[in-house]
Amino acid sequence: MSSTSRAARTALAAGTVVALAAGLAACGGQSLEEKGGSHGKDGKDEIVIGSAGFTESKVLAEIYSRLLSDAGYRTRIQTLANRELYEPALEKGQIDVVPEYASTLAEFLNAKQNGAKAKPVASSGIDKTVAALKKLAVPRGLKVLPAGSATDQNAFAVSKKFAAEHKLKTLSDLGASHQKIKLASGEECETRVFCKPGLEKTYGIDITGLDPKGVGTPQAKQAVKDGTDQLVLTTTTDATLDNFGLVLLKDDKKLQNADNVLPVVNAKSAGDKEIETALGKLTKALTTEDLINLNRKVDAERLKPADVAQAFLESKGLVKK
């Protein structure tokens, strides 16, 4: 998954809500207004699966599509650039299903309903976070399906050499080492509670400065590899850390929120038990390590998301070969 795309997915920087029509024009493809009138076998309606513009979302959408096709639905994937575009479309039933992330969506809906400065509702506890998400989603006509163990959270990495030299496995270890740390990240890290302020308050890490090279970008990771910086903000499903000789430090005090993967559907158009059962097969089987491997196959090996999705489902025994 490209880091710039992942940064767009997360709530790292506040974004301006863009008009849906403008986004569709930019993304191309069939207009969402054309949905309807299509039926799969057994007379089941077409299910439109929304995908954001980054690798992980595209692969998950392909997996959803195949699982629902096996359940007898005609499916189509509609790619939209970001949550500001696909979430309103999901509310309107212009798309029916999206792969989502518990904490990120909860805070997105929280800000949408209560304003950008609303008290956070997400936490490191997945059950509490999903409960808060459902409270915000249900009045908007959305149904939140069960979350699995797979997560895609913000994470911090150091070079393997630096970790070995200072015996680091956790962020607590880094704080206890009393090393002066220059952090490669996005500019918003200066004020985000999960980033610089949280690292300092929760872990006692001595951050002497930020290097604004972006979230998990090749330039940011290269800076840590070279020793220009000592720490980089990336994600738990970054598939290229080995390429730069980097290793994640465990968030042992749970600074980050629970961003477990889960399907969210339009309750009216896709709220039936059959869809929940079909997608639940993936939720039970999918792991964080699977997400890393799926991202690697697309981003590093340059395979097509649809082919990666098919191979994954076959490997898990979730569809017939």
Residue pairs with C-beta under 8 A, 6 or more apart in sequence:
1 54
1 55
1 56
1 235
1 237
1 238
1 239
1 295
1 298
1 299
2 54
2 55
2 299
3 214
3 215
3 216
3 217
3 218
3 220
3 234
3 235
3 238
4 214
4 215
4 217
5 52
5 53
5 54
5 55
6 54
6 56
6 152
6 215
6 216
6 235
7 13
7 186
7 214
7 215
7 216
8 15
8 52
8 53
8 54
8 81
8 82
9 52
9 54
9 57
9 82
9 83
9 101
9 104
10 104
10 154
10 215
10 235
11 104
11 107
11 108
12 154
12 186
12 188
12 189
12 192
12 215
13 186
13 188
14 116
15 82
15 84
16 84
17 84
18 81
18 82
18 84
18 85
20 32
20 85
20 88
20 89
23 80
23 81
23 82
23 84
23 85
24 31
24 32
24 80
24 85
26 81
27 53
27 79
27 80
27 81
27 85
29 78
29 79
30 76
30 78
32 48
32 78
32 89
32 94
32 95
33 94
35 46
35 48
35 93
35 94
35 95
36 46
38 45
38 46
38 74
39 45
39 46
39 74
40 46
40 69
40 72
40 73
40 74
40 75
41 72
41 74
42 72
44 72
44 73
44 74
45 73
45 74
45 269
46 73
46 74
46 75
46 76
47 68
47 73
47 74
47 75
47 76
47 96
47 97
47 269
47 270
47 275
48 75
48 76
48 77
48 78
48 94
48 95
48 96
48 97
49 61
49 64
49 65
49 68
49 75
49 76
49 77
49 78
49 95
49 96
49 97
49 98
50 61
50 77
50 78
50 79
50 80
50 86
50 89
50 90
50 95
50 96
50 97
50 98
51 57
51 58
51 60
51 61
51 77
51 78
51 79
51 80
51 86
51 98
51 99
52 58
52 79
52 80
52 81
52 82
52 83
52 86
52 98
53 79
53 80
53 81
53 82
55 294
55 295
55 298
55 299
55 305
56 152
56 237
56 291
56 294
56 295
57 99
58 79
58 298
58 305
59 294
59 295
59 298
59 305
59 308
59 309
59 312
60 99
60 261
61 77
61 79
61 98
61 99
61 305
62 77
62 305
62 306
62 308
62 309
62 310
63 282
63 309
63 312
63 313
64 75
64 97
64 99
64 263
64 279
64 282
65 75
65 76
65 77
65 309
66 309
66 310
66 313
66 319
67 278
67 279
67 281
67 282
67 313
67 318
67 319
68 75
68 97
68 275
68 278
68 279
69 75
70 278
70 319
70 320
71 274
71 275
71 277
71 278
73 275
78 86
78 89
78 95
80 86
80 89
80 95
83 104
83 105
83 108
86 95
86 98
87 98
87 105
87 108
87 109
87 112
89 95
90 96
90 98
90 142
90 264
90 265
90 266
91 140
91 141
91 142
91 266
93 141
93 266
93 268
93 269
95 266
96 265
96 266
96 269
96 270
97 263
97 264
97 265
97 266
97 270
97 275
97 279
98 263
98 264
98 265
99 261
99 262
99 263
100 261
100 262
100 263
100 264
101 152
101 259
101 260
101 261
101 262
102 122
102 126
102 129
102 130
102 133
102 147
102 258
102 259
102 260
102 262
103 122
103 123
103 129
103 257
103 258
103 259
104 122
104 259
105 133
105 137
105 264
106 121
106 122
106 129
106 132
106 133
106 136
107 120
107 121
107 122
107 257
109 133
109 136
109 137
109 140
110 118
110 120
110 121
110 122
110 132
110 136
111 118
113 136
121 129
121 132
121 133
121 136
122 129
122 132
122 133
122 257
122 258
123 129
123 257
123 258
124 254
124 255
124 256
124 257
124 258
125 258
126 147
126 258
126 260
129 257
129 258
130 144
130 147
130 260
130 262
133 144
134 144
137 143
137 144
137 264
138 144
138 267
141 266
141 267
141 268
142 264
142 265
142 266
142 267
143 264
143 265
143 266
143 267
143 270
143 271
144 262
144 264
145 262
145 263
145 264
145 265
145 276
145 279
145 280
145 283
146 262
146 280
146 283
147 260
147 261
147 262
147 283
148 260
148 261
148 262
148 282
148 283
148 284
148 285
148 286
149 260
149 286
149 287
149 288
150 260
150 261
150 286
150 287
150 288
150 290
150 291
151 236
151 258
151 259
151 260
151 261
151 288
152 235
152 236
152 237
152 259
152 261
152 288
152 291
153 235
153 236
153 251
153 256
153 257
153 258
153 259
154 194
154 195
154 215
154 233
154 234
154 235
154 236
154 256
155 233
155 234
155 235
155 236
155 238
155 248
155 249
155 251
155 256
156 171
156 199
156 231
156 232
156 233
156 234
156 248
156 249
156 251
157 221
157 224
157 231
157 232
157 234
157 238
157 241
157 246
157 247
157 248
157 249
158 168
158 174
158 224
158 230
158 231
158 232
158 246
158 247
158 249
159 224
159 225
159 227
159 230
159 244
159 245
159 246
159 247
160 245
160 246
160 247
161 245
162 168
162 224
162 227
162 230
163 169
163 247
163 249
166 173
166 174
166 177
166 179
167 173
167 177
168 174
168 177
168 249
169 249
169 250
170 249
170 250
170 251
170 252
171 199
171 202
171 203
171 205
171 249
171 250
171 251
171 252
171 253
171 255
172 203
172 252
172 253
173 249
174 181
174 203
174 205
174 231
174 249
175 199
175 203
175 204
175 205
175 206
176 204
178 206
179 206
179 230
180 206
180 208
180 230
181 205
181 206
181 207
181 208
181 230
181 231
182 207
182 208
182 209
182 210
182 211
182 228
182 229
182 230
182 231
183 189
183 195
183 196
183 199
183 207
183 209
183 210
183 211
183 229
183 230
183 231
183 232
183 233
184 210
184 211
184 213
184 219
184 220
184 221
184 223
184 224
184 229
184 231
184 232
184 233
185 195
185 196
185 210
185 211
185 212
185 213
185 214
185 215
185 220
185 232
185 233
186 212
186 214
186 215
186 233
187 210
187 212
188 195
189 195
189 196
189 210
189 233
190 196
190 210
191 197
192 198
194 255
194 256
194 257
195 233
196 207
196 210
198 255
199 205
199 207
199 255
200 206
200 207
202 253
202 255
203 253
203 255
205 231
207 231
211 220
211 223
211 228
211 229
213 219
213 220
213 223
213 229
214 220
215 233
215 234
215 235
216 232
216 233
216 234
216 235
216 238
218 240
218 244
220 229
220 232
220 233
220 234
221 232
221 234
221 240
221 241
221 244
221 246
222 244
223 229
223 232
224 230
224 231
224 232
224 244
224 246
225 244
225 245
225 246
232 246
234 241
234 248
236 248
236 288
236 292
237 288
237 291
237 292
237 295
238 292
238 295
239 292
239 293
239 295
239 296
239 299
239 300
240 296
240 299
240 300
241 247
241 248
243 300
261 283
261 286
261 291
262 283
263 279
263 283
265 271
265 275
265 276
281 318
282 318
285 316
285 318
290 312
294 308
294 309
294 312
297 303
297 308
298 304
298 305
298 308
310 319
313 319
314 321
